[in-house]
Amino acid sequence: MDKRKLGNSDLLLSPLGLGAWAMGGSGWLLSWGEQDDAESIATICRAVDLGINWIDTAPAYGLGHSEEIVGKALSKLADKPYVFTKCSLVWDKSGHLSNCLKASSIRREVEESLRRLRVEAIDLYQIHWPLPDKDIEEGWATLADLRREGKVRYIGVSNFSVEQMKRVQSIAAITSLQPQYSLVHREAEGEILPYAEKHNIGVIGWSPLKSGLLSGRMSDQRVAALPDDDWRKTDPHFCEPWLSYYLGLVEVLKKIGSSHQLSAAAIAIAWTLRMPAVTGAIVGARSPSQIETLAGAAALRLNSDEVLEIEAYFQNTPRPGHEIVAESVFP
C-alpha cells in the first residue's frame, strides 16, 4: 500500500488502519457481542500481511481486553505495525465507564496500556474524548510530558472540536485528530477537516462504514439477529426508518463497486479517503476474510462521476421525517 505522512510526525501510514473496537469482546457497555480471541489475532496478522501498518485500539474496548489481544498479536509478528491507543475513558470495579483527564489518571492509564500492549513506547497516544471539557488542558499537558519522557512517540486528539484544538495547540502541537467521518456522518467537513489541513494535523477517521451499516452485509434480518449485547441493535441508524434509507445508499455503493470488482464497503471507505485532509481510515474487522474484502479501498481513487452518483442519492432520496439528534457511541 502507498504510505501517507501523519501530520507533523515521521510516521508513514497505510491509508487503512485496523480498528480493534470489536476485538474487546462482550461483557461491557458498548460490546459488539462475543468475539473469538484467536480470530482477532489472526485478523491482525492478516491485516499486516496485506500491507496495513497501524492498529488503533483503546483501553475502554473490552475494559482492557482489546489492548491485551493486540499485545498478543504483536508478539507473533516479526514486522510489527504502529500501535495507536487512547486515554481518558476509565472504569470502576463494576465496569462503569467515566471520563477523566487528570494527570494522575492518565499516568496510570499509560502504564497499564504499555503493559497490556507489551511495548516500550506507544506510537500515537490520543485523548479519547475531550471530557470533562474543563480538564482538557491538564490532560494535553500530561500527554506532552509523556512524549518528552519517551513513553509515547506522538500525541493526538479524538472527537475534539476546532475550539478545543485551539485551546491545546499552545501547549503542544497536535500530531493527529480522530473524528467520526463517513457517508453517514459528514459533520467534520464543515470546520474540522479544513482546520486540520491548514495546521498540518493528520486526520484518521473512525467508523467509515458506520459500524457495518455501509458494509453491504446489513439487513433487517441481520439487525434482528444481532446478539442482545451488540450496541448496534438499538442504535437509531440501524432501526427504521433510517435503516432503509442507508440501505438504499448501499445499493448505489454496490453498483459502483461492481465496476471495480470491490465491495460496497470498499467504496464507502474510498469515499472518505478521497478528502485531501484525511490521512487514513480506521476499518474494523473481526476475521481475516473481512479485512481482505476491505483492503482494496486503499488503492481505489473514485472518479468525479462516481462521487456525483453517490451525492445524487442524497439529493434525490427524501430523508426520514426526523433527524437523529445525538450520538451515544464512542469509537
C-alpha positions in Angstrom: 0.0 0.0 0.0 1.0 3.6 -0.6 2.0 5.5 2.6 0.8 8.9 3.8 2.7 11.0 6.3 0.7 11.6 9.5 0.7 15.3 10.4 3.9 16.6 11.9 5.2 13.1 12.7 7.7 10.9 10.8 5.0 8.1 10.7 4.2 6.9 7.2 0.8 5.2 7.3 -1.0 2.9 5.0 -4.3 4.5 4.0 -6.2 1.9 6.1 -5.6 1.1 9.7 -7.1 -1.8 11.6 -9.6 -0.8 14.3 -9.8 -3.1 17.3 -13.0 -1.9 19.0 -15.0 -5.2 18.4 -12.0 -7.2 19.5 -12.8 -6.1 23.0 -15.4 -8.9 23.1 -18.5 -9.0 25.2 -19.3 -8.0 28.8 -19.1 -4.2 28.6 -21.3 -1.3 27.8 -20.6 -0.9 24.0 -19.8 -4.5 23.1 -20.3 -6.0 19.7 -21.1 -9.4 21.2 -18.9 -12.4 21.6 -15.6 -12.4 19.7 -13.1 -15.2 19.4 -9.7 -14.1 20.5 -7.8 -16.4 18.2 -9.8 -15.0 15.3 -8.9 -11.5 16.4 -5.2 -12.3 16.4 -5.5 -14.0 13.0 -7.2 -10.8 11.7 -4.4 -8.6 12.9 -1.8 -10.9 11.4 -3.6 -10.9 8.1 -4.0 -7.1 8.0 -0.2 -6.8 8.4 0.2 -9.3 5.5 -2.0 -7.1 3.4 0.2 -4.0 4.0 -1.8 -2.4 6.8 0.8 -0.9 9.1 -1.1 0.6 12.0 -3.6 -0.6 14.6 -6.0 1.6 16.6 -7.3 0.5 19.9 -8.3 1.9 23.3 -8.3 0.7 26.9 -12.1 1.1 27.1 -12.6 -1.6 24.3 -13.5 -4.6 26.4 -12.1 -2.9 29.6 -8.5 -3.6 28.6 -9.2 -6.8 26.6 -8.7 -5.3 23.2 -5.3 -4.0 24.1 -4.3 -7.4 25.5 -5.3 -9.1 22.2 -3.3 -6.5 20.2 -0.3 -7.2 22.5 -0.6 -10.9 21.9 -0.7 -10.4 18.2 2.3 -8.1 18.2 4.3 -10.9 20.0 3.7 -13.1 17.0 4.7 -10.6 14.3 8.2 -10.0 13.1 7.1 -6.9 11.1 5.3 -5.0 13.8 2.7 -2.3 12.9 2.5 1.0 14.6 0.2 0.9 17.7 -2.2 3.7 18.5 -4.2 3.8 21.7 -6.0 6.3 23.8 -6.7 7.6 27.3 -9.4 9.4 29.4 -12.1 6.7 29.5 -11.7 4.8 32.7 -13.9 2.3 34.6 -14.5 1.2 38.1 -14.8 -2.3 39.6 -18.3 -2.7 38.3 -17.2 -1.8 34.8 -18.9 1.6 34.8 -17.2 3.9 32.3 -16.5 7.6 33.1 -14.2 10.3 31.8 -11.1 11.6 33.4 -8.3 13.9 32.2 -6.4 14.4 35.4 -2.7 13.9 35.2 -2.5 11.1 37.8 -5.2 9.1 36.0 -3.6 9.5 32.6 -0.2 8.4 34.0 -1.8 5.3 35.5 -3.6 4.6 32.2 -0.4 4.8 30.1 1.5 2.4 32.3 -1.4 -0.1 32.1 -1.6 0.3 28.3 2.1 -0.3 27.9 1.9 -3.5 29.9 -1.2 -4.8 28.0 0.3 -3.9 24.6 3.7 -5.3 25.6 5.6 -2.3 24.0 8.2 0.1 25.4 6.5 3.1 23.8 3.2 3.8 22.2 3.5 5.2 18.7 0.5 7.5 19.0 -1.3 8.3 22.2 -4.6 10.1 22.0 -7.2 11.8 24.3 -10.2 9.6 23.6 -12.9 12.2 24.4 -12.5 15.9 25.5 -14.3 15.3 28.7 -14.5 16.9 31.2 -14.0 19.9 29.0 -12.5 21.9 31.9 -9.6 19.5 32.2 -8.5 19.2 28.6 -5.5 21.5 29.1 -4.3 19.4 32.0 -4.8 16.2 30.0 -3.0 17.5 27.0 -0.1 18.9 29.1 0.2 15.4 30.6 0.4 13.8 27.1 3.1 16.3 26.2 5.1 15.3 29.3 4.7 11.6 28.4 6.1 12.3 25.0 9.1 14.1 26.4 9.7 11.1 28.8 9.7 8.7 25.9 6.6 6.7 26.9 4.8 7.8 23.8 6.2 8.9 20.4 3.4 11.2 19.2 0.3 12.7 20.7 -3.1 13.3 19.2 -6.8 14.0 20.0 -10.0 12.3 19.2 -13.5 13.8 18.9 -12.2 17.4 19.5 -13.9 20.5 18.1 -11.9 23.2 16.4 -12.2 25.4 19.5 -10.9 22.6 21.7 -8.0 22.0 19.4 -7.2 25.8 19.5 -7.1 25.6 23.3 -4.4 22.9 23.4 -2.3 24.0 20.5 -0.3 26.5 22.6 0.7 23.7 25.0 2.0 21.3 22.4 1.5 20.7 18.7 -1.3 18.2 17.7 0.0 15.4 15.5 -3.4 13.9 14.7 -7.1 14.2 15.0 -9.6 11.3 15.1 -13.1 12.4 14.0 -16.0 10.3 13.1 -16.2 10.6 9.4 -18.3 8.6 6.9 -21.1 9.0 4.4 -23.4 8.8 7.4 -21.5 11.4 9.5 -20.1 14.3 7.4 -20.1 16.9 10.1 -16.3 17.1 10.0 -16.4 18.5 6.5 -17.6 21.9 7.8 -14.8 23.3 10.0 -12.8 20.3 11.4 -11.2 18.9 8.2 -10.2 22.4 6.8 -8.7 23.3 10.2 -6.7 20.1 10.4 -5.4 20.5 6.9 -4.4 24.2 7.5 -2.5 23.3 10.7 -0.8 20.1 9.5 -2.8 17.9 11.8 -3.1 14.4 10.4 -6.7 13.0 10.2 -7.6 9.4 10.8 -11.3 9.0 10.5 -13.2 6.5 12.6 -16.1 4.3 11.6 -16.0 5.0 7.8 -18.6 2.2 7.5 -20.7 3.5 10.3 -20.0 0.3 12.3 -21.0 -2.0 9.4 -24.1 -0.1 8.3 -22.5 0.6 4.9 -20.7 -2.8 4.6 -23.2 -4.3 2.1 -24.0 -7.1 4.6 -26.5 -5.4 6.8 -30.3 -6.0 6.6 -33.4 -6.0 8.7 -32.9 -9.7 9.4 -29.2 -9.3 10.3 -30.0 -6.5 12.7 -32.7 -8.6 14.3 -30.2 -11.5 14.7 -27.5 -9.4 16.4 -26.7 -10.5 19.9 -28.5 -8.7 22.7 -25.3 -7.2 23.9 -24.4 -5.7 20.5 -24.8 -2.0 20.9 -25.9 -1.6 17.3 -29.2 -3.4 17.9 -30.7 -0.2 19.5 -28.7 2.4 17.6 -31.2 4.6 15.6 -29.2 4.3 12.4 -29.8 0.5 12.5 -33.6 0.9 13.1 -36.3 2.0 10.7 -36.8 4.4 9.0 -33.1 5.2 8.9 -32.0 1.6 8.2 -33.9 1.5 4.9 -32.6 5.0 3.9 -29.0 3.9 4.3 -29.5 0.5 2.7 -30.7 2.4 -0.3 -27.3 4.2 -0.3 -25.6 0.8 -0.1 -27.2 -0.2 -3.3 -25.5 2.7 -5.0 -22.2 1.7 -3.5 -22.6 -1.9 -4.7 -23.3 -0.7 -8.2 -20.1 1.4 -8.2 -18.1 -1.4 -6.6 -19.2 -3.9 -9.2 -17.3 -2.0 -11.9 -14.1 -2.2 -9.7 -14.7 -5.7 -8.5 -14.9 -4.3 -5.0 -17.4 -4.4 -2.2 -19.8 -1.6 -1.2 -17.7 -1.3 1.9 -14.5 -0.6 -0.1 -16.3 2.1 -2.0 -17.6 3.7 1.3 -14.0 3.7 2.6 -12.5 5.1 -0.6 -15.1 7.9 -0.4 -13.6 9.1 2.9 -10.0 8.7 1.7 -10.6 11.0 -1.3 -10.5 14.0 1.0 -7.1 15.7 0.9 -7.2 16.3 4.7 -7.7 12.6 5.5 -4.5 10.6 6.1 -6.2 7.3 6.8 -9.4 5.5 7.8 -9.8 3.1 10.7 -11.6 0.0 9.5 -12.9 -2.5 11.9 -12.7 -6.2 11.1 -13.4 -9.4 13.1 -12.0 -12.0 10.8 -9.3 -12.4 8.1 -11.9 -12.6 5.4 -13.4 -9.3 6.5 -10.2 -7.4 6.3 -9.5 -9.0 2.9 -12.7 -7.5 1.5 -11.8 -4.0 2.7 -8.1 -3.8 1.7 -8.9 -2.9 -1.9 -10.2 0.5 -0.8 -6.6 1.7 -0.2 -5.7 1.9 -3.8 -9.0 2.9 -5.2 -9.5 6.5 -6.5 -13.1 7.3 -7.1 -13.6 9.4 -10.2 -15.8 12.5 -10.3 -18.8 10.8 -11.9 -18.8 8.2 -9.1 -18.7 10.8 -6.4 -21.5 12.6 -8.1 -23.5 9.4 -8.3 -23.2 9.0 -4.6 -24.2 12.6 -3.9 -27.2 12.2 -6.2 -28.6 9.6 -3.8 -28.7 12.2 -1.0 -30.1 14.9 -3.3 -32.9 12.7 -4.8 -33.9 10.5 -1.9 -36.1 12.0 0.8 -34.6 11.7 4.3 -36.8 10.2 7.1 -39.0 12.8 8.7 -37.0 13.1 11.9 -33.3 13.6 12.5 -31.1 11.6 14.8 -30.2 14.2 17.4 -27.4 12.8 19.5 -24.8 10.1 19.3 -24.3 7.8 22.2 -21.4 5.8 20.9 -17.6 6.3 21.1 -15.0 5.0 18.7 
